[in-house]
Structures are given as structure tokens and as C-alpha cells.
Amino acid sequence: MKKRLLILGMTIALGLTACGSKDADTTDDAAKEETTDTTEDTAEAEDTVEKDTTPITEDTVDSAGIDAFVTIGEYKGLTLTRTVSTISDQEVEDQVTSNLASNPIEVAEGIVQDGDTANIDYVGKIDGEEFEGGSAEGTDLVIGSNSFIEGFETGLIGMKAGETKDLDLTFPEDYTTDPTKAGKAVVFTVTVNKVSRPTTEITDEWLAANSTFTNADEYKADLKQSMQTQTDNSNEATLENDAWNQVYGTATFTQYPQDMVDEWAAASKAQYQSYADQYGVDLDTLLQAYSMTEDSLAESAKTNVRYMLVLDSILDKEGIKVDDQTYTDKLSFILEQNNVASKDEAIAAGVAECNIDLTVKYYIVLDILKENATITETEATTEDTTADTTADTTADTTADTAAE
């Protein structure tokens, strides 16, 4: 997960797609959703930017100079607001309740009850034949979550760990997940591997299974600090987005380095093609799922180049180059934060070198913007901050057993 953070660092910050690399990053659906959400952070600023520029094909940024492509406004003296939030004891208690519910304790000789988590193996058969997607092993299912078709979860109530049972069920008549199975009888042979039950209080057993602490007070204190750190980071990210949007919103672009646009466009298409290959669909089908087209991929490539030109313009004005100590120090910090030993290791792990460089440039520029800004602080209380917890339960349901 640490390396994935580095892979997505620039993407999350600016909503970038893949840049020029032979190995396009293929991240999971959650990461891609996160990327899609954060793209909106710069949407308002982008509306103010001149988009109908004339591309060029012969001159590059290095030969023509950055000023031939972009003009930015004043990036020093910004007015920014930093929200200061303090995690309350009630928020900690609420998070404890959530953590207890999502991390149940195994019941050695218990029977499945409503609200328990049953770890199960199951095989589904229609007319005596197994069907694709109807079987799984080691699936954690919260009884009462309505994750499976009607009768599946209630049919497990009363079973013991190690017990096997046939569930004679019927797919709903309006089963839209796979209409070919709508209304059909199905038999699921289910084995309960273990039964886990949520607790309402922090016990020694729960602490031993879910933390490194030996008492509830220490656990809560550490949880509160973790929640505070996360909230502080979120507030800082909001300030940084504001700073970036202010500067990016002043930029005008006179021409594009077309070779760079083409490189980003090709890499972006390759990235989405890899997604399509992974899920067994063609590129057009995948793009439609994202409300995208190949034309929009080309437009996003221009957006990525605009981001890059603004960053390079500021670094050029500050006299900061890739081999400078400022760059090296920031790179080392980012690698350390992501538990990666070196840039080469990150590249070997599938991180495009250009994304690493852009990530470093972005955070160097943010430092410059903040150091030269007027920042006021405003206090606020957080109501919906959650700690970075690890849930033991997973919703590994298949399409054929999913609820309507």
C-alpha cells in the first residue's frame, strides 16, 4: 500500500492520468474512483484557463523556453486559510464503536447469529451444474448485510463452525445482475469455517487481536492522535488545493509542446487499455463506464501538459532544477514516507519516472506557495473524521450471488 501511495501521489493531487512510460500503472477500482473524485478539485480553476491554443511540433520546452508556452500570474502573496480542527473525545468514542463493529472476535464454539461475521466456502449449482461466479472460498459475510440473494444469509443462522448445509434458493424474478438466472432455482452448498461476533467494549482479547496495546486507555490515546494527524493532513491538503487552484487559474497557454501532448495521450490510452484487458472488455466499453471517450483522453492529455507547464514555470522562476538539492531532498522525503528505498526501486515497482518527477515538483511548488502566502487560521470542530483503520471483513460477493 505504501508504494501505491507514491504511484498515486501526483494523480491524486492533480487528477493526472498516466504519463510517458512503457509500464502504465494499473490500480484497483478504489484508487481509480479516488482519482476521479480529486480531479474535481481543479475543475473550477481550469474553466478559467485558455484552452484553444495552437500546438507546435518542432520546438520543445527545453529549446524554446518555458515562457514560450505558458504565462502565469503572481504566485507569491496568496491569501490562504488553514482550518484547525481538534478531535473530540466523543469522536474517538464513535470511532472505537466503529472499530469494534468492523473487527469482530472469533467465537470458538458459537453458532451463527444475526450480526455475526461468518467465514464461509460455498458452491452454487443450477440444475446440478456449477456455474461461473457461483463459488468462493474464505468469504467473510456479515449476516444481515443483505449482500447475497434472499434466503442465503438467514439460511446460515444457527449453523456451527465446521458445519455444511445446502441452501435451496431461487434467484429473484427481476435479478438484473444476470438476467439469464432470474427466477431460476439454485442450490448453494455452504460450509461455515468460523464465526466471529462484534463486541461492544474494548477487551484484552480484542486488543490482542487488533492492536499492539495492552489497555483501552493507551489504545484510545493512540487512536486520537492518529485521527488528529489525519484531520490535520486533510486540512492542509485543502489549503494546498486552494493555493494550487489560485495559481493555476491565472495561467494562460500560448501553444502546446505537441510531442508531450502526444506522449501523454498515448500513455493514457495504454493505461485504460490495460484496465480493459484486466476486466475482459474492449476499450470503448471501459471508457463508457467512466463516461469517457478517446477524445476526452486526448483532452486530458492537454490538461496534464498544462499542469506540467505551470509547475515548470514556477520552478524555472525560482531557479530550481531536477538535480538541485531542493529536488533531491523532496524526493528523499517522499520515498521515505512511502517506505521506498530509492527512485530506482519505485520505478521497478511500476511507478512511471515522470510521475515521480511530477510528484516531487508539485510538492516543491506547494512549499514555495505556502512559504510566500499570507495564511490565516480558523478553528473548526470535525464531525465526520474517521481514523485509518483496517477492517477484517470483506465483501467478496460475486455477481451471481449479489443482492439486487
N, C-alpha and C positions, 0 to 999 in steps of 0.2 A: 504493500500500500504506500510505503514511503516513496518508492520510485515512481509510482503512478502520480503522486502529488507533483513531482518535478515535471513529469510528462505533460500534465495539465496546467502547470503553473501559469504560463503565458496565455493559454487558451481560456482559462477561467477569468483571468484578469481582463482580457480584451475581447474575448469571443472569437479568437482566431481559429481558422482551420489549419490543416497541416501545411507546412512549408516544404521547400525543396528537399526531398530525401527519398532515397530508394526504399526505405523501410517506413511506410506510413504507420502511424500509431493507431492501433485498433483497440479502443477502450470499450468498456461494457456500457450497457444501456443507461445505468445510473449516472456515470460520468458524462455521457453524451447529453442526457437531459439537463445535467447541471450546466454544461457548456451552453446549451440552448438558452437557458434561463438568464445566464450572465451576459449574453450578447445584448440583451435589452438595456443593460446599464449604459451603453454608449449610443443607443439608438437616437435619443433626443439630440445629442451633440452632433451626430452625423448628419442630421437633417439640415444643419446649418452650413455644411461643408459643400463647396462647389464640386459637383460630380462629373459634369460634362467637360472633361478635359481631353486634350489631344495627345494620344500616346506617341511615343517615339520608339524607334527600334535600334538605332545605332549607338547613341550615347548611353553610357551607364552612369550611375550616381557617382562613381569614383572619378570618371573622366570629366563629367560635366559639372560636378559640384552640386551639393545638396540644394543650394539656393535656386538652381535651375528647375527644380521640381516642386518645391513647397515654400510657402511663406507662412510663418507662424506669428502670432501676436505676442504680447508680453507674457512671459511665463513666470516672471518674478513679481512678488507683491500681490499674490492671490489672497482673497479673503475666504477663509475656511472655518468650519465649525466642527469641533470634536465633541461627540456625545460621551459623557462619562456616566456609566451605569454601575450600580452596586447590587450585587446578588444578595437577595434577602434570605433569611433562614427559611421562610416559607417556600421559596423557590427550591431550596435544597431539599426540603421535605417532599415536595412534589416530585422532584427528580428521583429521590430514593424510592418513592412509591412506584414510579415507572420502572426503575431498575429491578425492583423486586418482582414486578409482574412479568417482565421480559426475561428474567433469569430464574426459572423455577428450579426446585430441588428434586432430585430423583426420589421417588417413593419406592423403597425396596420391595415391599410385598403388597402394594396398594392396588386397587382396581381403578380403571379409568372413570373419571367423573367429569361433569361439565366444567369447563375452565381449565382442565389439565392439558398438558402437552404430551401427546403420545408419539413416540418414535416408532414408525411402522415400516414394514415392507408390504407391498401389495401387487397383485397381478390381476388385471382386468380381462375378462373374456366375453365375447359376444358370440352366441351360437356355438359355444365351446372352443372358440378360437381366440388366442391372444390378439390384441390389436395394438397398433403402433401408438405409443404415448400413454398406454393404459397401465403401465407397470413402473414401479420405482422401489428403491431400497433406501433405508435410513432416512425417511422423510419425517420431519417434525411437524405435527399437525396439532394446532390448538383447537380443542373441542369447543364448539360454539362459535368459531370464526366464520362458518359458512363458506369455507374455501372450496369444498368439494360438493358434488351434487347431493340433492336432498336424500337423507337416509344414511349417508356414508358416516358422518361424524356421530350421529346418535346411535348408529349400529355398533360403535366401539365402546359405548358406555357400558360398564360392568365387566369388560374384559380385563384379564390379568397379564402382566408381563410374561412373555413366552407362549401365550395362547394364540391359536389360529382360528379364524372364523370366516365363513362365506357370507357375503352380503349380497342378497338378491335385490337388485335395484333396477330402476328404469330411468333412462335419460329423459329430461323434460321434453314435452312436445315442441316447445319453442327454443330448443337448445341451439343457440346461434353460433357457439364456438365451433361446432362441427355439425352442420345441418344433416349430414348423412347418418348421424347417430340419434337424431331427435326421435323420441318415443320408443327407442329400442330397449329391450331388456338386457341387462348386463350383470355379470357376477364378478364381484371383487373378492378375491381370497386375500385376507389381511392377517398379518402376524404383528402382534404388539411386541416390540423389542424392550421398551422401557416406558415407565410412566413418571412424569415429572409434574410437580404441583407448585404454584407460586405461593410464597409466604408473605405475610403482612408485616413482618418485622425483621430487622437485621439480626440473624442468629450467628453463632460461631460457625455452624455448618455452612451457612450461606456465604459468610466472609471467606472461609477457607476455599470455597469453590469459585468465588468470583472476585477476589481481591488479594492483595498481599498484606492486609491489615488484620489485626487480632481483636480489635474492638470497634464498636459502632462510631464512637466519637472521632477516632482517627480517620475512619472511612469518610465520614461526613465532612470533616475539615478538608481532606484532600479533594473530595468531590466539589466542595465550594470553591476551592482555589482553581480547579480545572474549569468550572463553569465561568468563573470570573475572567480567566485567561481567554477563554473562547469568546466571551462577550466583548472584552477589550479588543481582541483581534478583529471581530466583526465590525465594531465601531470604527476602528482605524481603517478597515477596508472601505467603509462607506465614505470616510473623509478622502481617501486616496482616489476613489472613483470620481468624486466631485472635482478634485484637483485635475485629474486627467481630462474629464469632460470639459472643464473650463478651457484648458489649453487646446485640446483637440478641436473644440468648437470654433476657435479663432483661425484655424488653418485654412489656407486656400492652396489649391494644387493647379499648377500651370500646365504640367504634362506628366505622363507616366513613363517610367523606365519599363518598356514593354517586355523586355526579356524577363524581368522579375515578375510581372503580372502573369506571363505565360507559365513560368515555373510554379508559381503558387496555384494557378488554375489546374495544371496537370497533376500536381501533388494532391490537391483537394479531391479531384475526381478519382484518383487512385485510392485515396483513403476511403471514400464512400463505396467504391467498388469492392474494397476488401470487406467492408461491412456486409455488402450484398452477398458476397461469396460465403461469408461466415454463416449467414442465415438462410442460404439457399434460395435467394430471389435475384431477379435481374436488377440492374442499376436503377432503371426508371421506376420500378415498384418501390424500391427503398426510398428514393428521393421523394416520391409522392407521399410516403408515410411521414416524411419530415416537412411536407408542404414545400418542397424544393424542386427545382429543375436544373438541368445543366447550365442554363443561362444564369440562374441565381448563383450557382457555384462560381461562374466566371465573375459575377459582380462581387461576390465575397472575396475573391482573389484581389480585386482592386481595393477593397476595404482593407485587407491585410497589408497591402503595399502602402496605403495611406498611413496606417498606424506606424509602420516601419519608418516612413519618411519623417514623420513628426518626431519620433524618438531620436533618429539620427541627426535631425536638425538641432535639437537641444544639446545633444552630446557634442556636436561639432562646435556650437557656440561656447560650450564650457571647456572645450579642448580635451575632451575625454575620448580615448581610443581603446580599441579592444585589448591591446597589450599593456594598457596603463595599470598601475597598482590599484586604482579605484575599481576597475573592472575585475581584476584578479581577486581582490578582497570580497567583492559582492558574490562572485561565482563560488568562492570557497564557502561563504556563509550559506548560500542556497543549497549547495551539495551537502553540507553538514546537516542542515535542517531536514533534508530528505534522506539522510543516512546512506549517502552515496560517496564512495571514496574519491572518485575523480571524474572528470568530464568524459574520459575515455570509457569508464565503466557505465556512465549514463548512456552513452551512445551505443555501447554493446547491449544494453538492456532495452534498446529500441527507441531511445529518445533522439529525435532529429536534432542535429547540431545547431541548425538555425533556430529552432525553438528554444534551445538552451541560451543561445546568444540573445535572443529577443527577450527572454525572461530576465536575464541579467540587466540588459539595457533598460527595461521597463522599471525595475526596482531602483536602479541608479537614478533615473529621471524622477521617480516619485520622491526620493530623498532630496533632490535638488528643489523640487516644487515646494515641499514642506519646509525645508530649511529657509526658504526665502518668502514664506507666506505669513500673513497675519492670521493666527489661529486663536479663536475664542472657544472656551469650553462651556458646555451646558450640561447640567445634571439631569439624569432621567432614571427611572426605575424600569427594569426589564420585567416583562410579564411572560414572555414565551421563550426564554433562552433555555436550551436543553444541553446537558453535558454530553461529551463524546463517549458514549457507552457502547459496549459490544453486546448485541443480543444473541443469545444462544439459539433462539428459534428461527427457523427459516420457512419461507412459504414456497417450498419446492413442489408446487402442484403443477400438474400437466394440463395441457389444453383440453384433453379429453375428460378430465375429472374436475375441471374448474366449475365454479358456480356460474349461473347465467350472468 
